[in-house]
Amino acid sequence: MAICFLGIGSNLGNRKRNINRAISKISEFPNTKLLDKANIYETLPVSPIKQSKYLNTAVKIKTKLSPDELFSILKETEKILGRKKRERWAPRIIDIDILFYDDININTDILVIPHPLLHKRIFVLKPLNDIASEFKHPLLGKTISKLLDELL
């Protein structure tokens, strides 16, 4: 089974409920076990579009789903939870990203793992640090705590 870290964010509606519903759905995925969840942090949006603050968190899961299967079920979960297709950087009811899938590197038109911008985003690194401070970024060779320190 693979160890994966997911980033979860929401800035529309009842943000905390949206995140908790997403975590609940993730815990119900087939051949998947929720191992840990981070604190929830309120963060400023990183967007050229004016919008409300986000709530962000991260979870650690163990899964037999392939990266493509996991990506597909996450996108379907976002739809079930009310996410609508909108322009890039738009506000969203829920956003779930694969941050890491074990220590593999995938770079296709559909899926990029590790998430390409996570090392530049405090709103990803801060919750991830709660549950994976010593996890090493497979491409950068630095721990999550080191990446976070470099941004602070």
BAFI-3210 file (N, C-alpha, C; in Angstrom, 3 decimals, decimal comma, padded with zeros to 6 digits):
// residues 152
n [1|2|3|4|5|6|7|8|9|10|11|12|13|14|15|16|17|18|19|20|21|22|23|24|25|26|27|28|29|30|31|32|33|34|35|36|37|38|39|40|41|42|43|44|45|46|47|48|49|50|51|52|53|54|55|56|57|58|59|60|61|62|63|64|65|66|67|68|69|70|71|72|73|74|75|76|77|78|79|80|81|82|83|84|85|86|87|88|89|90|91|92|93|94|95|96|97|98|99|100|101|102|103|104|105|106|107|108|109|110|111|112|113|114|115|116|117|118|119|120|121|122|123|124|125|126|127|128|129|130|131|132|133|134|135|136|137|138|139|140|141|142|143|144|145|146|147|148|149|150|151|152]
n.u [000,837|000,396|001,700|000,190|-000,139|-002,534|-003,738|-006,187|-008,632|-010,887|-012,989|-015,536|-018,941|-019,801|-016,923|-015,406|-017,115|-017,192|-014,557|-014,426|-016,374|-015,136|-012,888|-014,216|-015,388|-013,054|-012,060|-013,739|-013,031|-012,406|-010,194|-008,525|-007,105|-007,528|-004,957|-003,934|-004,635|-004,191|-004,070|-006,508|-006,071|-006,540|-006,134|-004,751|-005,991|-004,250|-004,274|-005,158|-007,705|-010,072|-011,103|-012,548|-010,962|-009,250|-009,801|-007,481|-006,087|-004,374|-004,145|-003,085|-002,937|-003,256|-003,165|-004,392|-005,103|-004,193|-002,107|-003,525|-006,125|-006,670|-006,556|-008,731|-010,937|-010,777|-011,361|-013,995|-015,122|-014,848|-016,745|-019,118|-019,244|-019,916|-018,301|-017,844|-017,018|-014,894|-013,200|-009,603|-008,010|-010,288|-012,714|-013,548|-015,626|-014,562|-011,322|-009,159|-006,028|-003,473|-000,607|001,752|002,600|003,644|007,063|007,113|007,473|005,470|004,617|002,424|000,060|-002,295|-001,815|000,370|002,780|005,214|003,042|003,429|003,800|003,873|006,046|006,318|004,232|002,849|000,332|-000,015|002,261|002,256|-000,005|000,752|003,188|002,350|001,714|003,677|006,369|009,011|009,051|010,612|010,819|010,650|011,914|013,215|014,675|014,499|013,205|009,756|009,540|011,888|011,439|009,246|010,409|012,120|010,364|009,235]
n.v [-001,191|002,267|005,250|008,316|011,866|014,360|017,550|019,796|022,238|025,051|027,797|028,719|028,889|026,900|026,528|024,913|022,738|021,798|020,893|018,914|017,153|016,353|014,984|012,918|011,588|010,779|008,962|006,883|005,806|003,071|000,408|002,025|003,796|006,225|007,804|009,994|013,404|016,874|019,995|022,589|025,456|028,963|030,812|033,251|033,839|032,717|034,215|035,950|036,830|038,545|037,303|035,340|034,304|031,180|027,951|025,531|022,238|019,091|015,610|012,293|009,285|005,732|003,669|001,350|002,181|003,201|005,972|007,300|006,263|007,231|010,015|010,286|009,477|011,439|013,785|013,183|013,131|015,832|016,921|015,687|016,930|019,447|021,059|023,182|023,464|026,025|029,114|029,194|029,696|030,553|031,055|028,276|025,583|023,245|021,842|019,362|018,038|015,848|015,653|014,202|010,928|008,198|008,132|008,760|010,125|011,735|013,015|014,077|015,159|015,268|014,717|015,663|014,738|014,901|017,526|020,377|023,014|022,957|023,356|026,059|027,142|028,276|027,706|025,075|023,764|024,318|022,904|020,352|020,004|019,471|016,761|015,451|016,241|015,311|014,056|013,591|015,608|014,097|015,055|017,431|016,786|017,738|018,053|018,425|020,188|021,685|022,878|024,470|026,145|027,595|029,226|030,824]
n.w [000,000|-000,664|000,791|001,098|000,827|001,120|000,177|001,361|000,770|001,250|000,399|000,164|001,247|004,128|005,285|007,083|007,493|004,864|004,522|006,533|005,568|003,208|004,241|005,561|003,355|002,012|003,861|003,374|000,948|-001,309|-000,371|001,154|003,869|006,341|007,943|009,390|010,313|009,755|011,624|011,048|009,129|008,721|005,816|003,552|000,240|-002,695|-005,389|-008,381|-008,433|-006,519|-003,413|-000,692|002,435|002,838|004,340|005,207|005,188|005,737|004,947|005,792|004,121|003,600|000,829|-001,667|-004,085|-007,362|-008,485|-010,583|-010,221|-007,653|-008,115|-009,867|-008,255|-006,305|-007,777|-008,486|-005,944|-005,225|-006,989|-006,031|-003,566|-004,303|-005,916|-008,663|-012,116|-012,866|-013,756|-013,698|-010,539|-009,292|-006,598|-004,439|-003,372|-002,465|-002,581|-003,447|-003,392|-004,572|-002,850|-002,274|-003,354|-002,057|-002,717|-005,350|-008,676|-010,912|-014,037|-016,063|-018,601|-017,216|-014,508|-011,917|-009,708|-007,177|-005,973|-007,928|-006,892|-004,154|-002,419|-002,345|-001,036|001,808|002,857|002,208|003,201|005,985|007,280|006,364|007,623|010,207|010,161|008,760|009,153|008,912|006,490|003,388|000,559|-002,527|-004,856|-004,220|-001,988|000,594|003,935|004,966|007,135|006,810|004,287|004,964|006,908|005,253|003,912|005,849]
ca.u [000,000|001,134|001,426|-000,080|-000,532|-003,481|-004,048|-007,616|-008,939|-012,236|-013,236|-016,940|-019,907|-019,324|-015,606|-015,003|-017,954|-016,741|-013,320|-014,748|-017,082|-014,127|-012,120|-015,110|-015,481|-011,752|-011,945|-014,610|-012,527|-012,058|-008,784|-007,846|-007,268|-007,094|-003,970|-003,714|-005,086|-003,539|-004,926|-007,064|-005,533|-007,141|-005,060|-005,117|-005,973|-003,162|-005,076|-005,359|-009,132|-010,421|-011,949|-012,486|-009,894|-009,406|-009,386|-006,643|-005,567|-003,762|-004,362|-002,198|-003,697|-002,599|-004,113|-004,023|-005,474|-003,077|-002,194|-004,614|-007,399|-006,844|-006,876|-010,092|-011,913|-010,733|-012,109|-015,410|-015,502|-015,036|-018,044|-020,165|-019,290|-020,444|-017,379|-018,236|-015,922|-014,797|-011,899|-008,459|-007,841|-011,593|-013,093|-014,046|-016,247|-013,602|-010,197|-008,379|-004,866|-002,462|000,666|002,752|002,159|004,935|008,111|007,166|007,404|004,616|004,446|001,645|-000,836|-003,407|-001,416|001,756|003,085|004,634|002,378|004,556|003,984|003,693|007,209|006,239|002,942|002,720|-000,966|000,136|003,333|001,963|-000,712|001,534|004,196|001,720|001,602|004,766|007,485|010,272|008,942|011,485|010,336|011,482|012,679|014,036|015,530|014,376|012,028|008,662|009,875|012,934|010,782|008,440|011,345|012,656|009,332|008,852]
ca.v [000,000|003,520|006,341|009,534|013,074|015,148|018,891|020,077|023,635|025,536|029,198|029,046|028,207|026,522|025,993|023,823|021,577|021,285|020,134|017,702|016,233|015,790|013,995|011,780|010,868|010,151|007,799|005,826|005,318|001,643|000,033|003,217|004,049|007,524|007,588|011,175|014,664|018,058|021,085|023,422|026,810|029,975|031,375|034,181|033,212|033,000|034,320|037,310|037,119|038,893|036,269|035,122|033,476|029,729|027,035|024,500|021,167|017,989|014,286|011,193|008,065|004,549|003,221|000,439|002,833|003,744|007,436|007,703|005,936|008,174|011,306|010,200|009,441|012,760|014,727|012,825|013,565|017,281|017,160|015,270|017,930|020,702|021,869|023,455|023,829|027,478|029,522|028,969|030,590|030,976|030,501|026,907|024,986|022,246|021,547|018,262|017,783|014,864|016,333|013,151|009,532|007,613|009,056|008,686|011,338|011,581|014,288|013,892|016,283|015,202|014,538|015,935|014,385|015,736|018,741|021,208|024,285|022,808|023,880|027,525|027,530|028,099|027,106|023,624|023,265|024,425|021,715|019,154|019,901|018,858|015,301|014,860|017,190|014,686|013,471|014,284|015,838|013,200|015,760|018,491|016,190|018,474|017,681|019,400|021,234|022,531|023,676|025,469|027,120|028,438|030,200|031,695]
ca.w [000,000|-000,779|001,730|000,333|001,535|000,346|000,655|001,243|001,037|000,949|000,751|-000,094|002,115|005,453|004,928|007,979|007,163|003,572|004,751|007,295|004,660|002,309|005,001|005,765|002,076|001,763|004,755|002,834|-000,333|-001,268|-000,186|001,656|005,303|006,825|009,005|010,220|009,735|010,313|012,068|009,985|009,193|007,853|005,014|002,492|-001,090|-003,619|-006,606|-008,890|-008,269|-005,134|-002,824|000,750|002,977|002,792|005,383|004,606|006,023|004,997|005,530|005,414|003,885|003,051|-000,183|-002,744|-005,336|-008,136|-008,539|-011,482|-009,567|-006,550|-008,718|-010,409|-007,157|-005,651|-008,627|-008,340|-004,592|-005,299|-007,645|-005,088|-002,496|-004,827|-006,708|-010,043|-013,016|-013,004|-014,263|-012,812|-009,400|-008,780|-005,296|-004,560|-002,194|-001,990|-003,459|-002,874|-004,244|-004,170|-002,621|-002,460|-003,437|-001,690|-003,153|-006,807|-009,486|-012,086|-014,726|-017,279|-018,875|-016,271|-013,111|-011,544|-008,317|-006,142|-006,426|-008,367|-006,184|-002,702|-001,671|-002,351|-000,474|003,258|003,166|002,044|004,062|007,416|007,753|006,059|008,668|011,392|010,054|007,967|009,242|008,520|005,153|002,439|-000,802|-003,328|-005,893|-003,625|-000,963|001,859|004,728|004,983|008,116|006,199|003,254|005,655|007,487|004,178|003,509|006,973]
c.u [000,879|000,732|001,298|-000,449|-001,392|-003,640|-005,515|-007,856|-010,358|-012,314|-014,645|-017,840|-019,353|-018,001|-015,192|-015,817|-017,515|-015,493|-013,608|-015,495|-016,091|-013,310|-012,954|-015,220|-014,178|-011,599|-012,804|-014,129|-012,190|-010,549|-007,927|-008,123|-006,730|-006,173|-003,823|-004,301|-004,466|-004,573|-005,454|-006,576|-006,309|-006,005|-005,610|-005,095|-004,734|-003,811|-005,124|-006,820|-009,404|-011,400|-011,696|-011,288|-010,271|-009,241|-008,629|-006,212|-004,884|-004,103|-003,326|-003,064|-002,756|-003,597|-003,508|-004,406|-004,209|-003,169|-003,352|-005,984|-007,687|-007,236|-008,327|-011,145|-011,909|-011,521|-013,609|-015,933|-015,716|-016,391|-019,198|-020,349|-019,677|-019,503|-017,869|-016,999|-015,955|-013,418|-010,814|-008,400|-009,167|-011,832|-013,656|-014,594|-015,315|-012,522|-009,383|-007,254|-004,012|-001,143|001,835|002,045|003,438|006,025|008,229|007,017|006,573|004,467|003,768|000,793|-001,945|-002,949|000,071|001,902|004,594|003,985|003,454|004,798|003,976|004,838|007,236|004,998|002,853|001,408|-000,979|001,134|002,986|001,132|000,061|002,608|003,645|001,808|002,775|006,028|008,803|010,209|009,797|010,830|011,233|012,311|013,630|014,972|015,502|013,128|010,976|008,995|010,931|012,317|009,947|009,333|011,879|011,646|008,991|009,880]
c.v [001,251|004,485|007,614|010,665|013,901|016,513|019,176|021,540|023,988|027,019|029,659|028,272|027,979|025,782|024,809|022,564|020,963|020,415|018,840|016,683|015,581|014,709|012,745|010,936|010,125|008,892|006,627|005,276|003,828|001,449|001,189|003,381|005,441|007,303|008,782|012,391|015,819|018,995|021,823|024,846|027,735|030,693|032,346|033,465|033,627|033,029|035,764|037,760|037,419|037,847|036,136|034,269|031,995|029,123|025,933|023,483|020,148|016,692|013,315|009,958|006,949|003,972|002,201|001,034|003,324|005,264|007,923|007,417|006,918|009,544|011,331|010,241|010,767|013,792|014,450|013,269|015,073|017,615|016,828|016,325|019,322|021,554|021,967|023,816|025,335|027,821|029,255|030,061|031,048|030,408|029,091|026,392|023,935|022,054|020,466|017,926|016,657|015,617|015,385|011,809|008,717|008,609|009,057|010,056|011,014|012,958|014,024|015,134|016,385|015,307|014,822|015,678|014,280|016,986|019,779|022,495|024,158|023,402|025,406|028,037|027,222|027,400|025,597|023,092|023,296|023,229|020,421|018,928|019,275|017,339|014,637|015,720|016,605|013,999|014,287|014,392|015,017|013,886|016,790|017,978|016,897|018,009|018,787|020,525|022,188|023,436|024,794|026,558|028,083|029,493|031,189|032,782]
c.w [000,000|000,331|000,905|001,267|000,594|000,990|000,387|001,602|000,631|001,292|000,372|000,865|003,505|005,262|005,792|007,701|005,835|003,735|005,501|006,449|003,693|003,015|005,247|004,499|001,778|002,621|004,288|001,494|-000,220|-001,106|000,310|003,139|005,625|008,024|009,939|009,519|010,498|010,922|010,842|010,202|008,263|007,131|003,978|001,149|-001,872|-004,995|-007,079|-008,762|-006,796|-004,602|-001,331|001,140|002,879|004,177|004,663|005,643|005,124|005,708|004,995|005,260|003,459|002,062|-001,139|-004,097|-006,048|-008,110|-009,420|-010,874|-008,438|-007,081|-009,200|-009,300|-006,382|-006,457|-008,528|-006,970|-004,567|-005,929|-006,705|-003,994|-002,998|-005,643|-008,154|-010,845|-013,233|-013,524|-013,211|-011,746|-008,787|-007,376|-005,475|-003,245|-001,593|-003,047|-002,764|-003,854|-003,679|-004,043|-002,878|-002,560|-003,273|-002,083|-004,672|-007,448|-010,726|-012,714|-016,071|-017,506|-017,834|-014,813|-012,920|-010,053|-008,195|-006,746|-006,727|-007,589|-004,662|-001,905|-001,621|-001,631|001,022|003,599|002,936|003,072|005,548|007,915|007,490|007,114|009,952|011,362|009,327|008,003|008,739|007,156|004,197|001,078|-001,735|-004,413|-005,308|-002,535|000,375|002,593|004,627|005,960|007,550|005,121|003,880|006,263|006,439|003,709|004,608|007,223]
res [m|a|i|c|f|l|g|i|g|s|n|l|g|n|r|k|r|n|i|n|r|a|i|s|k|i|s|e|f|p|n|t|k|l|l|d|k|a|n|i|y|e|t|l|p|v|s|p|i|k|q|s|k|y|l|n|t|a|v|k|i|k|t|k|l|s|p|d|e|l|f|s|i|l|k|e|t|e|k|i|l|g|r|k|k|r|e|r|w|a|p|r|i|i|d|i|d|i|l|f|y|d|d|i|n|i|n|t|d|i|l|v|i|p|h|p|l|l|h|k|r|i|f|v|l|k|p|l|n|d|i|a|s|e|f|k|h|p|l|l|g|k|t|i|s|k|l|l|d|e|l|l]
***
